[in-house]
Amino acid sequence: VFITNPSVDGTLASGRVDSPEKPSNRTFTPSNLNLKAGQDLAGRFALIEGMTLDATRQKIDSLVTDHKVVLFMKGTKLFPQCGFSGAVVNILKTLGADFKDVNVLADPSIREGIKEYAQWPTIPQLYVGGEFVGGADIMSEMFQSGELQKLIPQAAQA
């Protein structure tokens, strides 16, 4: 990847990102990075990635704490887009749970961030009262044992 069109003073005010394999017309404007010509871009992009991860974590924190029951899922509660998400939605609807649905397919940073947030590799993920409960298999087991029927109303009253 080549960054072209540096400004006269050596900072990169704007430019195009070109790839030797296929030219691109995407505009690159690193105004907030204060880059100088020849500076290590990889370090700067790692910094941006870290800031993005922090913003994603804050967004997830807000969702989990602002809602008593939150389901991170593929699709929405009205239109689940995977069988596991659909099964979990059906369980929550059977319980009459009022829950916030978060479509991870709409935001790739949330899709990856939620896996790191709970150290749980799969989606859907259920949070009740700010705590991670589990995925589809755990929810199904909790529903069958009656545990989920107790947990959801307790969160709603809190």
C-alpha positions in Angstrom: 0.0 0.0 0.0 1.4 3.4 -1.0 0.3 6.7 0.4 0.6 9.4 -2.1 0.3 13.2 -2.2 2.2 14.4 0.9 1.9 18.1 1.6 4.8 20.5 1.3 5.8 20.5 5.0 6.1 16.7 5.1 2.9 16.0 6.9 0.3 13.8 5.2 -2.7 16.1 4.9 -4.6 13.8 2.6 -3.9 11.4 -0.2 -5.0 8.2 -1.9 -4.3 4.7 -0.8 -3.0 2.7 -3.8 -2.3 -1.0 -3.9 0.1 -2.3 -6.6 -2.4 -5.0 -7.4 -5.4 -2.8 -7.9 -5.5 1.0 -7.8 -8.0 2.6 -5.4 -9.7 5.9 -5.3 -10.3 5.7 -1.5 -9.3 8.9 0.3 -7.0 8.7 3.2 -7.0 11.7 5.6 -4.9 11.2 8.7 -5.4 14.7 10.0 -5.8 13.5 13.6 -2.7 11.3 13.4 -0.2 14.1 12.8 1.9 11.8 10.6 5.2 13.0 9.1 6.5 11.6 5.8 8.4 8.3 6.4 6.9 7.8 9.9 5.9 4.2 11.0 2.3 3.8 9.9 1.9 0.4 11.5 2.3 1.9 15.0 -0.2 4.6 14.3 -2.8 2.1 13.0 -2.2 -0.1 16.0 -3.0 3.0 18.1 -6.2 3.6 16.2 -7.2 -0.1 16.5 -6.7 0.2 20.3 -8.9 3.3 20.4 -11.5 1.4 18.4 -11.4 -1.5 20.8 -11.9 0.8 23.8 -14.8 2.5 22.1 -16.4 -0.9 21.3 -15.9 -2.1 24.9 -17.5 1.1 26.2 -20.5 0.7 23.8 -20.9 -2.9 25.0 -20.6 -1.8 28.6 -23.4 0.7 28.1 -25.7 -1.8 26.4 -25.2 -4.4 29.1 -25.6 -1.9 32.0 -28.4 0.2 30.5 -30.7 -2.8 29.9 -31.8 -5.4 32.3 -31.8 -8.2 29.7 -29.7 -7.9 26.6 -29.3 -10.5 23.8 -26.4 -10.1 21.4 -27.6 -12.1 18.4 -27.4 -12.5 14.6 -30.4 -10.6 13.3 -33.1 -9.1 15.4 -35.8 -10.4 17.7 -38.3 -9.8 14.9 -36.0 -11.5 12.3 -33.4 -13.8 13.7 -30.8 -14.7 11.1 -29.4 -17.9 12.6 -31.0 -20.9 14.2 -29.3 -20.5 17.6 -30.4 -16.8 17.8 -33.9 -17.8 16.8 -34.1 -20.5 19.5 -32.9 -18.1 22.2 -35.4 -15.5 21.1 -38.2 -18.1 21.3 -37.1 -19.0 24.9 -37.1 -15.3 25.9 -40.5 -14.7 24.3 -41.9 -17.8 26.0 -40.8 -16.3 29.3 -42.4 -12.9 28.4 -39.0 -11.3 28.8 -38.6 -7.6 27.9 -35.2 -7.7 26.3 -32.9 -5.5 24.2 -31.7 -7.2 21.0 -28.3 -6.2 19.5 -27.8 -7.3 15.9 -24.1 -8.2 15.7 -24.4 -8.5 11.9 -25.0 -4.8 11.7 -21.7 -3.8 13.4 -18.5 -5.9 12.9 -16.8 -4.3 15.8 -19.6 -5.4 18.2 -19.6 -8.9 16.6 -15.9 -9.4 17.4 -15.9 -7.2 20.6 -18.6 -9.2 22.3 -16.7 -12.4 22.0 -13.7 -10.8 23.8 -15.9 -9.0 26.3 -17.2 -12.2 27.9 -14.4 -14.5 26.7 -17.1 -16.5 25.0 -16.5 -17.4 21.3 -20.0 -17.8 20.1 -23.1 -15.8 19.4 -25.9 -15.4 20.7 -24.9 -14.2 24.1 -27.3 -13.3 26.9 -26.7 -10.8 29.7 -29.1 -10.4 32.6 -28.6 -7.8 35.2 -25.3 -6.8 33.7 -23.9 -10.3 34.0 -23.1 -12.8 31.2 -25.4 -15.8 31.4 -24.3 -17.8 28.4 -25.0 -18.8 24.8 -27.8 -20.9 23.2 -26.8 -24.2 24.8 -26.6 -22.9 28.3 -29.8 -20.9 28.0 -31.6 -24.0 26.7 -30.3 -26.0 29.7 -31.3 -23.2 32.1 -34.7 -23.0 30.6 -35.3 -26.8 30.8 -34.1 -26.8 34.5 -36.3 -23.8 35.4 -33.3 -21.6 36.3 -33.9 -19.1 33.6 -37.6 -18.7 34.6 -36.3 -17.5 38.0 -33.5 -15.3 36.7 -35.4 -13.2 34.2 -38.1 -11.9 36.6 -35.5 -11.2 39.3 -33.6 -9.0 36.8 -36.8 -7.2 35.8 -37.6 -6.3 39.5 -34.0 -5.1 40.2 
